[in-house]
Amino acid sequence: MMTESSFETFPQFPESYWLASTELPSFSKLHSDLKVDATIVGAGITGITTAYLLANQGFKVVIVDAGQIMNGTTGHTTAKITAQHDLIYQEYLAHFGREKTKLYYDANLEALQFIKQTVKTNHIQCQLSDEDAYIYTTSDEYVEKIASEYRVYQELGITSRYVDQAPLPFSTKAAIVMENQAQFNPVPFLTFLVEQFIRKGGQIYEQTTVSGVEKGKPAVVKTKDGHRITTDYVVSASHFPFNDRNGFYFTKLHAERSYAVVGKISKDIPNGMFLSAESPKRSLRSVQINGESMLLIGGEGHKTGQALCTFQYYDALKSFGEGTFGLKDIAYRWSAQDLYTLDNMPYIGQELKDEPNIFVATGFRKWGMTSSVVAALLNSKLILGEPSPYQELFSPSRFKADPSVKTFIMQNANVAKHLIAGKLEMVHKDVDDLQKDEGAVVKVNGKRAGAYRDHEGALHLVDTTCTHMGCEVDWNEAERTWDCPCHGSRYSYEGEVIEGPAKKSLGKVH
């Protein structure tokens, strides 16, 4: 638990620098039926890039989002553009073989080059800078793992180096370097794509929740408010697929949260982007804020809804920054949600084999800047009827016995455990015990309820049963949200859906 003095060193509310740095365009809610060539559900980097590519090919495209554009994981990223996705290549080599592992690297390298070229050609001011990406270790246990990963890099022909000491102000045992990667601010980049998309006749609707889709060609996308979008193609780019029960994604994905702080440091900002091999993870990169160089520190991942005190993760990042870089004056803090597949490979492409006009993109495992562009490039090609070497690799209908079966069993056992535990949990907190700006699970009329008392003292009471599949949500102190430990749905303190797979708000308690 954070002390009162340490809490005071943080911004009171979470805020992403990326979203604060750029004035976003706003769009109205959908108020009528539509007929288009393609419907993109989700206005993050995946959906916006997909829509941009299809509009460039003359498609009539609409994007609908349940909230505001870029306000999901896209706006809360560390914004590293790299094919170095942790120590993943050795694992992929064992599970998928050399050819598919090389395809994974090639797909992400292509995405990196797409972003770089788009920025360069259009002179987009988004703080894009070429950087080497490092995975480092301070533990003897991980030295051989890094050496093994480097050998896979060499086998795949990845431009890389192995060093003992990374350019960091503390001692490292080993590091692997993937050269010529990049970092940027994704919001001005995507704002440019949105402007071009609108110029080509594209439409965007915010605050428009999709409730389902009627299959067929054309398909019909249905909204929560009863409107219908008749469309030849549908792309689910909504992070957690909006029609998750269609492909049983709630059994094949799990959600994790991670955290970031940005602030001034007393030491020189190192050149490069850095990630620790061991846990707890430490992700490092520089950020330019008002002409001043600051350090972004990310990490501290855990399964959504399965943490007792979420402030402890911000405090851990702060303590690490103070001890290693002389971190001071934290300017921003935020958290993000990421989805993991059973085999750690994203699901991208045709959702089901018998539904050739419905596509999905999910499971980016904290590496959404390149994976999202991989998804946009692949799904737009498939819609255009063009071949892609990556189609089979990312196919959502794949199911590998190793490691998918074991992960499937463990993941769904974890869901069952939390479903049962939430129903049996003893609640001892009383509504009258809550201070201002405090939330907790309480008992109201003998039943479990969620309560938050805001800064003015007003009480907000909600039913804690998640509207997705009936698990019990818990209070997220650092974000002031209700989070589901089963499938990662998140709600505001008033019960409104922030993040799916849930589509309906939590019930009100009086």
C-alpha positions in Angstrom: 0.0 0.0 0.0 1.3 3.4 -0.9 1.9 5.9 1.9 0.2 9.2 1.9 3.5 11.0 1.2 4.4 8.8 -1.8 0.9 9.3 -3.2 1.3 13.0 -3.2 4.3 12.7 -5.6 2.0 11.3 -8.3 -0.6 13.2 -10.5 -3.9 12.7 -8.8 -5.6 11.1 -11.8 -4.0 8.9 -14.5 -3.3 10.7 -17.8 -1.5 9.6 -20.9 1.1 12.1 -22.2 0.3 11.0 -25.8 -3.4 11.9 -25.4 -2.6 15.1 -23.6 -0.1 16.2 -26.2 -2.5 16.5 -29.2 -6.0 17.9 -29.6 -8.0 15.0 -31.0 -10.8 15.5 -33.4 -14.3 14.5 -32.1 -17.1 12.8 -33.9 -20.8 12.4 -33.2 -22.7 9.3 -32.3 -24.3 7.2 -35.0 -28.0 8.2 -35.4 -29.1 6.4 -38.5 -28.7 3.2 -40.6 -25.8 3.0 -43.0 -24.7 1.1 -46.1 -20.9 0.8 -46.7 -18.3 -1.4 -48.2 -16.4 -2.0 -44.9 -17.1 -1.5 -41.2 -14.3 -1.2 -38.8 -15.2 -1.7 -35.1 -12.6 0.1 -33.0 -10.8 3.4 -33.4 -7.4 2.6 -32.2 -4.2 2.2 -34.3 -5.4 -1.1 -35.7 -8.8 0.2 -36.8 -7.6 3.6 -38.0 -4.8 2.1 -40.1 -7.0 -0.5 -41.6 -9.6 2.1 -42.5 -6.9 4.4 -44.0 -5.6 1.6 -46.2 -9.0 0.5 -47.5 -10.1 4.1 -48.1 -6.9 4.6 -50.2 -8.2 1.7 -52.4 -11.6 3.4 -53.0 -13.6 1.6 -50.4 -16.5 3.3 -48.6 -15.5 2.8 -45.0 -17.0 3.6 -41.6 -15.3 3.3 -38.2 -17.4 3.0 -35.0 -16.1 3.1 -31.5 -17.8 2.6 -28.2 -15.8 5.5 -26.7 -13.5 8.1 -28.2 -10.9 7.5 -30.8 -7.4 6.4 -29.6 -8.5 6.4 -26.0 -8.0 2.7 -25.4 -4.6 0.8 -25.4 -3.4 2.9 -28.3 -3.4 6.1 -26.3 -1.8 4.3 -23.3 1.2 2.6 -24.9 4.9 3.0 -24.4 5.0 3.6 -28.2 8.0 1.5 -29.1 8.0 0.5 -32.7 10.0 -2.7 -32.8 10.1 -6.3 -33.8 11.9 -7.1 -30.5 9.0 -8.4 -28.5 10.8 -9.7 -25.4 12.6 -13.1 -25.5 10.1 -14.5 -27.9 12.0 -15.8 -30.9 13.5 -18.8 -29.2 10.0 -19.7 -28.0 8.5 -19.3 -31.5 11.3 -21.4 -33.0 10.5 -24.3 -30.7 6.7 -24.0 -31.3 6.3 -22.9 -34.9 9.6 -23.7 -36.6 12.1 -21.6 -38.4 10.0 -20.6 -41.4 7.1 -19.2 -39.4 9.4 -17.5 -36.9 11.1 -15.7 -39.7 7.7 -14.7 -41.1 6.8 -13.2 -37.7 9.9 -11.0 -37.8 9.4 -10.1 -41.4 5.8 -9.0 -40.8 6.8 -6.8 -37.9 9.8 -5.4 -39.8 7.4 -4.5 -42.7 5.1 -2.8 -40.1 8.0 -0.8 -38.8 9.0 0.3 -42.3 5.4 1.3 -43.1 5.3 3.7 -40.1 8.7 5.1 -40.9 7.9 5.7 -44.5 4.5 7.1 -43.8 6.0 9.6 -41.4 8.8 10.5 -43.7 6.7 10.9 -46.9 4.1 13.1 -45.2 6.4 15.0 -42.9 4.3 14.0 -39.8 5.6 15.7 -36.6 5.3 12.8 -34.1 8.7 12.6 -32.4 9.8 9.6 -34.5 13.4 8.7 -33.8 15.5 5.7 -34.9 16.6 3.8 -31.8 18.3 0.5 -31.1 16.1 -1.9 -28.9 17.8 -3.7 -26.0 16.7 -6.6 -23.8 19.0 -6.6 -20.8 19.5 -8.6 -17.6 21.0 -7.9 -14.2 20.6 -11.6 -13.3 23.0 -14.5 -13.9 20.0 -16.7 -14.5 19.1 -14.8 -17.7 22.5 -14.6 -19.3 22.2 -17.9 -21.2 18.6 -17.1 -22.2 19.8 -13.9 -23.8 22.7 -15.7 -25.5 20.2 -18.3 -26.8 17.9 -15.6 -28.2 20.9 -13.9 -29.9 21.8 -17.2 -31.6 18.2 -17.3 -33.0 18.6 -13.7 -34.2 21.7 -14.8 -36.1 20.0 -17.8 -37.5 17.1 -15.6 -38.8 19.4 -12.9 -40.2 18.2 -10.2 -37.8 20.6 -7.2 -37.6 21.7 -7.4 -34.0 24.5 -7.3 -31.4 25.3 -9.0 -28.1 26.9 -6.9 -25.4 27.6 -7.4 -21.7 26.9 -3.8 -20.6 23.9 -1.9 -21.9 24.2 1.9 -22.0 22.4 2.2 -18.7 23.5 3.8 -15.4 23.6 0.5 -13.6 25.5 -2.8 -14.2 24.1 -5.4 -16.6 25.2 -9.0 -17.1 24.2 -9.2 -20.8 22.0 -7.5 -23.4 20.8 -8.3 -26.9 20.4 -5.4 -29.3 18.0 -5.3 -32.3 19.3 -2.4 -34.4 17.4 0.3 -36.3 14.1 0.2 -34.5 12.1 3.3 -33.6 9.9 5.2 -31.1 7.3 7.9 -31.6 4.2 9.6 -30.3 1.4 7.6 -31.9 -1.4 10.2 -31.5 -0.2 12.9 -34.0 0.7 10.0 -36.4 -2.9 8.6 -36.2 -4.4 12.1 -36.3 -2.8 12.5 -39.7 -4.3 9.1 -40.9 -7.7 10.2 -39.6 -7.6 13.4 -41.5 -6.6 11.6 -44.7 -9.3 9.0 -44.1 -12.0 11.7 -43.7 -10.8 13.5 -46.9 -11.4 10.3 -48.8 -15.0 10.1 -47.7 -14.5 8.0 -44.6 -16.9 8.2 -41.7 -16.2 7.9 -37.9 -18.8 7.6 -35.2 -17.9 7.7 -31.5 -19.9 6.6 -28.4 -21.4 3.9 -30.7 -21.4 0.4 -29.1 -21.8 -2.6 -31.4 -24.0 -5.3 -30.0 -23.6 -7.9 -32.6 -23.4 -8.9 -36.3 -25.8 -10.7 -38.6 -23.7 -13.0 -40.8 -23.9 -13.1 -44.5 -22.8 -11.1 -47.5 -23.6 -8.4 -47.0 -23.4 -8.6 -43.2 -25.3 -6.3 -40.8 -23.5 -4.7 -37.9 -26.0 -3.9 -35.1 -25.5 -1.1 -32.6 -26.7 -1.0 -29.0 -29.1 1.8 -30.0 -30.8 -0.3 -32.7 -29.1 1.1 -35.8 -27.9 -1.2 -38.6 -24.9 -0.9 -40.8 -25.2 -3.0 -43.9 -21.6 -3.9 -45.0 -19.7 -6.2 -47.3 -16.8 -6.6 -44.8 -16.5 -6.3 -41.0 -13.2 -5.9 -39.1 -13.2 -6.3 -35.4 -10.4 -4.0 -34.2 -11.9 -3.4 -30.8 -9.1 -4.9 -28.8 -11.3 -7.7 -27.3 -13.4 -8.9 -30.3 -16.9 -7.5 -30.1 -18.4 -10.8 -31.1 -16.2 -12.8 -28.8 -18.6 -15.7 -28.3 -18.7 -16.3 -32.0 -15.0 -17.4 -32.0 -15.0 -18.3 -28.2 -12.4 -15.6 -27.7 -13.3 -15.4 -24.0 -11.7 -18.9 -23.6 -8.6 -18.1 -25.8 -7.6 -14.7 -24.5 -6.6 -13.2 -21.1 -6.1 -9.6 -20.2 -3.2 -8.0 -18.3 -2.6 -4.5 -17.1 0.7 -2.7 -17.0 1.8 0.7 -15.8 3.9 3.7 -16.8 5.3 6.8 -15.2 7.0 9.8 -16.9 9.2 12.3 -15.2 12.5 14.2 -15.0 15.7 12.4 -14.0 19.0 13.7 -12.6 21.1 11.4 -14.9 21.5 11.5 -18.7 18.8 9.9 -20.7 20.3 6.9 -22.4 20.1 6.4 -26.2 17.9 3.5 -27.1 14.8 1.6 -25.9 15.3 -0.9 -23.1 13.4 -3.9 -21.6 14.5 -6.1 -18.7 14.5 -9.9 -19.4 13.5 -10.8 -15.9 10.4 -9.8 -13.9 9.2 -7.5 -12.7 9.5 -5.9 -16.1 11.2 -2.6 -16.6 10.5 -0.8 -20.0 12.5 2.4 -20.6 12.6 5.0 -23.3 13.0 8.8 -23.6 10.1 11.3 -24.2 10.3 14.9 -25.3 7.8 17.1 -23.3 7.8 20.8 -24.0 11.3 20.7 -25.3 12.6 18.8 -22.3 13.8 15.2 -22.3 12.1 12.9 -19.8 12.2 9.2 -19.0 9.2 6.8 -19.5 9.4 3.8 -17.2 6.9 1.0 -17.8 6.2 -2.4 -16.4 4.6 -4.2 -13.4 2.2 -6.3 -15.4 -0.6 -8.4 -13.7 -3.8 -10.1 -14.8 -6.7 -7.5 -14.9 -8.8 -7.4 -11.8 -6.4 -9.7 -9.9 -4.5 -7.2 -7.7 -5.3 -6.0 -4.2 -3.8 -2.5 -4.4 -3.0 -1.1 -7.9 -1.1 1.9 -6.5 1.7 -0.5 -5.5 2.7 -0.8 -9.1 3.1 2.9 -9.7 5.1 3.0 -6.4 7.4 0.2 -7.6 8.1 2.0 -10.9 8.8 5.3 -9.0 11.1 3.5 -6.5 13.0 1.9 -9.4 13.4 5.2 -11.2 14.6 7.0 -8.1 17.2 4.4 -7.3 18.6 4.0 -10.8 18.0 7.4 -12.6 17.3 9.9 -9.9 13.7 10.1 -11.0 11.9 13.2 -9.7 8.8 15.4 -10.5 6.6 12.7 -12.1 4.6 14.5 -14.8 2.3 11.7 -16.0 1.1 8.3 -15.0 -1.1 5.8 -16.8 -1.9 2.2 -17.3 -2.8 0.0 -20.3 -4.6 -3.2 -21.0 -3.2 -5.9 -23.3 -4.5 -9.3 -24.4 -2.6 -12.6 -24.6 -3.5 -15.5 -26.9 -3.0 -19.2 -26.0 0.3 -19.5 -27.9 1.5 -15.8 -27.7 0.9 -15.3 -31.4 -1.7 -12.6 -32.3 -5.0 -13.6 -33.9 -5.3 -11.8 -37.2 -7.4 -12.6 -40.2 -10.6 -14.3 -41.2 -12.4 -15.0 -37.9 -13.9 -18.3 -38.9 -13.3 -20.3 -42.1 -17.0 -20.3 -43.0 -17.3 -16.5 -42.6 -15.0 -15.1 -45.3 -16.1 -11.4 -44.8 -15.6 -11.1 -41.0 -12.1 -10.4 -39.8 -10.4 -10.0 -36.4 -7.2 -8.5 -34.9 -6.4 -9.1 -31.3 -3.9 -10.6 -28.8 -0.9 -8.2 -29.4 0.7 -9.1 -26.0 1.9 -5.5 -25.2 3.5 -5.0 -28.7 0.7 -3.2 -30.4 2.5 -0.6 -32.3 3.9 -3.0 -34.9 1.4 -5.8 -34.4 -1.5 -3.4 -35.1 0.0 -2.4 -38.4 0.7 -6.0 -39.2 -3.0 -6.6 -38.7 -4.1 -3.6 -40.8 -1.8 -4.6 -43.7 -2.9 -8.3 -43.5 -6.6 -7.8 -43.1 -6.8 -5.1 -45.8 -4.9 -7.4 -48.2 -7.3 -10.2 -47.5 -10.3 -8.0 -48.0 -8.8 -6.9 -51.4 -8.4 -10.5 -52.3 -4.6 -10.3 -52.4 -2.3 -13.1 -51.2 -0.2 -12.7 -48.0 2.6 -14.9 -46.7 1.4 -14.2 -43.2 -2.2 -15.4 -43.5 -1.6 -18.9 -42.1 0.8 -17.8 -39.4 -1.7 -15.4 -37.7 -4.9 -17.3 -38.5 -7.4 -17.0 -35.7 -8.7 -20.5 -36.3 -5.4 -22.2 -35.6 -5.0 -24.3 -32.4 -1.5 -25.7 -31.6 -1.3 -28.6 -29.2 1.9 -27.2 -27.8 1.5 -24.9 -25.9 -2.2 -24.1 -26.6 -3.8 -27.0 -24.7 -1.9 -26.5 -21.5 -2.5 -22.7 -21.6 -6.1 -23.2 -22.4 -6.7 -25.4 -19.4 -4.7 -23.2 -17.0 -6.3 -20.0 -18.2 -9.9 -21.2 -17.9 -9.2 -22.9 -14.6 -8.1 -19.4 -13.4 -11.3 -17.9 -14.7 -13.4 -20.6 -12.9 -11.4 -20.0 -9.6 -12.2 -16.2 -9.7 -15.8 -16.8 -10.7 -16.3 -19.0 -7.7 -14.2 -16.9 -5.3 -16.1 -13.8 -6.2 -19.4 -15.4 -5.3 -18.2 -16.8 -2.0 -16.2 -13.7 -0.9 -17.1 -12.4 2.6 -17.7 -8.6 2.5 -17.0 -6.7 5.7 -16.9 -3.1 4.5 -19.8 -0.8 5.2 -20.9 2.1 3.0 -20.7 4.5 5.9 -17.0 3.6 6.3 -16.0 5.1 2.9 -14.0 8.4 2.9 -14.1 10.8 0.0 -12.4 9.4 -3.1 -12.5 5.9 -1.8 -14.1 2.8 -3.4 -14.7 -0.7 -2.1 -16.9 -3.8 -2.3 -19.6 -3.3 0.4 -22.9 -4.9 1.5 -26.1 -3.1 0.7 -29.4 -4.7 1.8 -27.5 -7.9 2.6 -26.0 -8.2 -1.0 -22.6 -7.5 -2.5 -22.3 -4.1 -4.2 -19.6 -1.7 -5.4 -19.4 1.7 -3.8 -17.4 4.8 -4.6 -17.6 8.1 -2.7 -16.4 10.9 -4.9 -14.5 14.1 -4.0 -17.8 15.9 -3.2 -19.0 13.1 -1.0 -21.6 11.8 -3.4 -22.0 8.0 -3.3 -22.1 5.9 -6.4 -23.4 2.3 -6.0 -23.3 -0.4 -8.6 -24.0 -4.1 -8.9 -20.6 -5.9 -9.0 -21.7 -8.7 -11.3 -19.9 -8.3 -14.6 -22.4 -8.2 -17.5 -20.2 -10.3 -19.7 -20.3 -13.7 -18.0 -21.3 -13.1 -14.4 -17.9 -12.8 -12.5 -17.7 -10.4 -9.7 -15.7 -7.2 -10.4 -13.2 -5.6 -7.9 -12.2 -2.0 -7.2 -9.1 -0.7 -9.0 -7.9 2.0 -6.6 -5.3 3.7 -8.9 -7.7 4.1 -11.9 -11.0 4.4 -9.9 -12.6 1.7 -12.0 -14.3 -1.7 -11.5 -12.3 -4.5 -13.1 -13.3 -8.1 -13.9 -10.7 -10.7 -13.0 -12.2 -13.3 -15.4 -12.0 -11.7 -18.9 -10.7 -8.2 -18.3 -13.9 -6.1 -18.7 -13.6 -2.7 -17.0 -16.2 -0.2 -15.9 -16.1 3.4 -14.6 -17.1 4.0 -11.0 -20.6 4.8 -12.3 -20.7 1.4 -14.0 -20.3 2.5 -17.6 -18.2 0.1 -19.8 -14.6 1.3 -20.4 -13.2 -1.9 -21.9 -14.8 -5.1 -23.3 -15.7 -7.8 -23.8 -18.7 -6.5 -21.7 -21.1 -4.4 -23.7 -23.7 -3.6 -21.0 -23.2 -1.3 -18.0 -23.2 -2.6 -14.5 -26.6 -2.4 -12.8 -27.4 0.4 -10.4 -27.9 -0.3 -6.7 -30.2 2.0 -4.7 
